Structures are given as structure tokens and as C-alpha cells.
């Protein structure tokens, strides 16, 4: 498990100001706001950049974006 921790720790991370994805917030709120309002910004960010979400939270299952759990990612990475 140490190897996985090292790999994750080396992933590039970029902080994005909420103003960058502000136009996507209303759509994200419509898609996930009732189910989990805490995920609105995460979904808005994914919608804005057209990127999938990596989360083990099932709230993203019906959000209409590509969504991967850790198990899904590991299955794709294994040879």
C-alpha cells in the first residue's frame, strides 16, 4: 500500500479559483444539489473542464459525468 500512497502523493495538483468555473455552478447545482450540495463545486469544476471525477462517493453516479471509483481506476491501471 505504500507504493499507492507514493504514487498519489506525486500527482500534479492545481488549485482553481471558483470564478474560473462559475458558469458551470448552476448546471452542477441542478444535477447534484438535492442529492449532496457539498459536491456542487466539484461537479461544476468537472463540467467546466470536461473531465471525469475520481471519487468513491456514489452521489456522482447519476450526475451525468464520467465517474471513476478507486477500484475502477486500479482495474484500468493493472496490466
N, CA and C of each residue as an Amber inpcrd file, in Angstrom:
protein
   237
   0.8080000  -1.1880000   0.0000000   0.0000000   0.0000000   0.0000000
   0.8600000   1.2640000   0.0000000   2.0750000   1.1700000   0.4840000
   2.9680000   2.3190000   0.4780000   3.2000000   2.8210000  -0.9370000
   3.3420000   1.9100000  -1.8940000   3.5600000   2.3110000  -3.2790000
   2.4070000   3.1800000  -3.7690000   1.1620000   2.7800000  -3.4850000
  -0.0060000   3.5500000  -3.9070000   0.0120000   4.9370000  -3.2970000
   0.3940000   5.0350000  -2.0410000   0.4460000   6.3240000  -1.3690000
   1.4650000   7.2370000  -2.0320000   2.6030000   6.7060000  -2.3950000
   3.6440000   7.4960000  -3.0490000   3.1690000   7.9690000  -4.4150000
   2.5150000   7.1030000  -5.1600000   2.0280000   7.4700000  -6.4840000
   0.9990000   8.5960000  -6.3720000   0.0630000   8.4740000  -5.4730000
  -0.9550000   9.5100000  -5.3010000  -0.3170000  10.8170000  -4.8420000
   0.6450000  10.7480000  -3.9700000   1.2970000  11.9530000  -3.4610000
   2.0510000  12.6990000  -4.5490000   2.4080000  12.0410000  -5.6320000
   3.1520000  12.6980000  -6.6980000   2.2630000  13.2070000  -7.8320000
   0.9560000  13.0320000  -7.7080000   0.0540000  13.5400000  -8.7370000
   0.1150000  15.0660000  -8.7650000   0.1040000  15.6410000  -9.9640000
   0.1080000  17.1010000 -10.0360000  -1.2460000  17.6480000  -9.5870000
  -1.2190000  18.6550000  -8.7460000  -2.4430000  19.2630000  -8.2290000
  -2.3840000  20.7590000  -8.5170000  -3.4840000  21.2880000  -9.0200000
  -3.5840000  22.7100000  -9.3060000  -4.8120000  23.2640000  -8.6090000
  -4.6360000  24.3110000  -7.8380000  -5.7690000  24.9920000  -7.2030000
  -6.4580000  25.8560000  -8.2560000  -7.7890000  25.7750000  -8.2970000
  -8.5600000  26.5430000  -9.2750000  -9.5400000  27.4280000  -8.5260000
  -9.4960000  28.7190000  -8.7980000 -10.4040000  29.6590000  -8.1690000
 -11.8220000  29.4090000  -8.6610000 -12.7900000  29.5300000  -7.7840000
 -14.2000000  29.2770000  -8.1260000 -14.6870000  30.1750000  -9.2590000
 -14.0940000  31.3220000  -9.4350000 -14.5160000  32.2180000 -10.5160000
 -14.2590000  31.6020000 -11.8960000 -13.3020000  30.6860000 -11.9810000
 -12.9640000  30.0420000 -13.2530000 -14.1160000  29.1760000 -13.7570000
 -14.7830000  28.4590000 -12.8580000 -15.8550000  27.5540000 -13.2620000
 -17.2470000  28.0530000 -12.8430000 -17.3550000  29.3200000 -12.5300000
 -18.6070000  29.9000000 -12.0180000 -19.7890000  29.6710000 -12.9570000
 -19.5530000  29.6820000 -14.2540000 -20.6660000  29.4900000 -15.2140000
 -21.2390000  28.0790000 -15.1750000 -20.5170000  27.1380000 -14.6110000
 -20.9780000  25.7550000 -14.5410000 -21.6800000  25.4240000 -13.2260000
 -21.6820000  26.3400000 -12.2910000 -22.2390000  26.0600000 -10.9650000
 -23.7430000  25.8060000 -11.0090000 -24.4940000  26.5900000 -11.7790000
 -25.9490000  26.3830000 -11.8130000 -26.3040000  25.0160000 -12.3950000
 -25.5790000  24.5910000 -13.4270000 -25.8220000  23.2550000 -14.0030000
 -25.4580000  22.1720000 -12.9990000 -24.3550000  22.3430000 -12.3100000
 -23.9420000  21.3720000 -11.2900000 -24.9730000  21.3170000 -10.1600000
 -25.4720000  22.4720000  -9.7480000 -26.4860000  22.5160000  -8.6890000
 -27.7490000  21.7630000  -9.1280000 -28.1280000  21.9480000 -10.3890000
 -29.3030000  21.2500000 -10.9210000 -29.1010000  19.7290000 -10.8950000
 -27.8880000  19.2990000 -11.2250000 -27.6090000  17.8640000 -11.3310000
 -27.4050000  17.1670000  -9.9840000 -26.8140000  17.8430000  -9.0080000
 -26.4340000  17.1410000  -7.7820000 -26.8390000  17.8690000  -6.4980000
 -27.3600000  19.0770000  -6.6240000 -27.6530000  19.9010000  -5.4560000
 -28.5790000  19.2770000  -4.4290000 -29.6180000  18.6030000  -4.8790000
 -30.5350000  17.9590000  -3.9340000 -29.9160000  16.7440000  -3.2720000
 -29.1450000  16.0310000  -4.0350000 -28.5480000  14.7910000  -3.5090000
 -27.4210000  15.0970000  -2.5300000 -26.5290000  16.0230000  -2.8920000
 -25.4320000  16.4030000  -1.9930000 -24.8850000  17.7690000  -2.3730000
 -25.3840000  18.8210000  -1.7290000 -24.9340000  20.1760000  -2.0630000
 -23.4360000  20.4010000  -1.8530000 -22.7970000  19.5790000  -1.0440000
 -21.3550000  19.7180000  -0.8310000 -20.5450000  19.3730000  -2.0750000
 -21.1530000  18.7140000  -3.0480000 -20.4360000  18.2950000  -4.2540000
 -20.6720000  19.2090000  -5.4560000 -21.4070000  20.2800000  -5.2670000
 -21.7050000  21.1780000  -6.3850000 -20.4320000  21.7310000  -7.0140000
 -19.5030000  22.2250000  -6.2130000 -18.2720000  22.8000000  -6.7750000
 -17.4190000  21.7660000  -7.4970000 -17.3530000  20.5680000  -6.9610000
 -16.5610000  19.5120000  -7.6140000 -17.1580000  19.1870000  -8.9810000
 -18.4890000  19.0480000  -9.0150000 -19.1480000  18.7410000 -10.2840000
 -19.0160000  19.9100000 -11.2530000 -19.1680000  21.1330000 -10.7740000
 -19.0180000  22.3080000 -11.6370000 -17.6230000  22.3650000 -12.2500000
 -16.6220000  22.0630000 -11.4720000 -15.2450000  22.0420000 -11.9720000
 -15.0880000  20.9860000 -13.0680000 -15.6230000  19.7990000 -12.8300000
 -15.5480000  18.7280000 -13.8340000 -16.2980000  19.1060000 -15.1060000
 -17.4750000  19.7050000 -14.9560000 -18.2470000  20.1330000 -16.1290000
 -17.5020000  21.2060000 -16.9140000 -16.9420000  22.1620000 -16.2190000
 -16.2290000  23.2620000 -16.8710000 -15.0590000  22.7570000 -17.7210000
 -14.2810000  21.8640000 -17.1690000 -13.0970000  21.3690000 -17.8760000
 -13.3580000  20.1040000 -18.6950000 -14.5690000  19.5410000 -18.5920000
 -14.8780000  18.3260000 -19.3410000 -14.0610000  17.1340000 -18.8800000
 -13.8470000  17.0500000 -17.5740000 -13.0160000  15.9910000 -17.0030000
 -13.8510000  15.0170000 -16.1790000 -13.3890000  13.7690000 -16.0700000
 -14.0850000  12.8080000 -15.2060000 -13.8040000  13.1040000 -13.7360000
 -14.5860000  12.4830000 -12.8860000 -14.4310000  12.6350000 -11.4390000
 -13.9200000  11.3320000 -10.8600000 -12.9800000  11.4380000  -9.9430000
 -12.4650000  10.2860000  -9.1990000 -12.9690000  10.4200000  -7.7750000
 -13.8930000   9.5600000  -7.4060000 -14.4790000   9.6050000  -6.0670000
 -15.1190000   8.2610000  -5.7490000 -15.0890000   7.8860000  -4.5050000
 -15.7860000   6.6820000  -4.0680000 -17.1980000   7.0030000  -3.5860000
 -17.6270000   8.2240000  -3.7620000 -18.9540000   8.6640000  -3.3330000
 -19.9690000   8.4080000  -4.4450000 -20.9860000   7.6400000  -4.1440000
 -21.9980000   7.2830000  -5.1400000 -22.8710000   8.4570000  -5.5710000
 -22.7300000   9.6060000  -4.9520000 -23.5240000  10.7670000  -5.3550000
 -23.2580000  11.1640000  -6.8050000 -22.1080000  10.8360000  -7.3200000
 -21.7670000  11.2110000  -8.6920000 -22.3180000  10.2220000  -9.7260000
 -22.8600000   9.1220000  -9.2670000 -23.3540000   8.0740000 -10.1650000
 -24.3820000   8.6030000 -11.1670000 -25.2640000   9.4620000 -10.7360000
 -26.3310000   9.9650000 -11.6050000 -26.0990000  11.4220000 -12.0090000
 -24.8790000  11.9040000 -11.9070000 -24.5960000  13.3130000 -12.1870000
 -24.3660000  13.6030000 -13.6660000 -24.3100000  12.5670000 -14.4780000
 -24.1430000  12.7710000 -15.9090000 -22.7290000  13.1170000 -16.3430000
 -21.7420000  12.6900000 -15.5670000 -20.3400000  12.8650000 -15.9450000
 -19.6390000  11.5170000 -15.8090000 -18.5270000  11.4130000 -16.4760000
 -17.7160000  10.2070000 -16.3250000 -17.1970000  10.1750000 -14.8860000
 -17.3590000   9.0520000 -14.2230000 -17.0610000   8.9460000 -12.7980000
 -16.3440000   7.6250000 -12.5380000 -15.2400000   7.7000000 -11.8210000
 -14.4520000   6.5140000 -11.5010000 -14.2710000   6.3910000  -9.9930000
 -14.4440000   5.1800000  -9.5040000 -14.0720000   4.8940000  -8.1190000
 -12.5910000   4.5050000  -8.1220000 -12.0000000   4.4020000  -6.9630000
 -10.6200000   3.9640000  -6.8770000 -10.4760000   2.5520000  -7.4360000
 -11.4350000   1.6990000  -7.1530000 -11.3920000   0.3330000  -7.6880000
 -11.4240000   0.3410000  -9.2110000 -12.2430000   1.2100000  -9.8110000
 -12.2910000   1.3250000 -11.2750000 -10.9420000   1.7380000 -11.8330000
 -10.3430000   2.7400000 -11.2160000  -9.0360000   3.2170000 -11.6980000
  -7.9640000   2.1420000 -11.5860000  -7.9420000   1.4700000 -10.4450000
  -6.9520000   0.4120000 -10.2740000  -7.1530000  -0.7050000 -11.2860000
  -8.3960000  -1.0380000 -11.5810000  -8.6790000  -2.0820000 -12.5720000
  -8.1770000  -1.6640000 -13.9580000  -8.2860000  -0.3910000 -14.2960000
  -7.8090000   0.0990000 -15.5820000  -6.2860000   0.1790000 -15.6560000
  -5.6580000   0.3570000 -14.5070000  -4.2060000   0.5060000 -14.4770000
  -3.4590000  -0.8120000 -14.4300000  -4.1330000  -1.8500000 -14.0040000
  -3.4700000  -3.1680000 -13.9100000  -3.2470000  -3.7310000 -15.3050000
  -2.0630000  -4.3140000 -15.5160000  -1.7800000  -4.9070000 -16.8370000
  -2.5910000  -6.1550000 -17.0950000
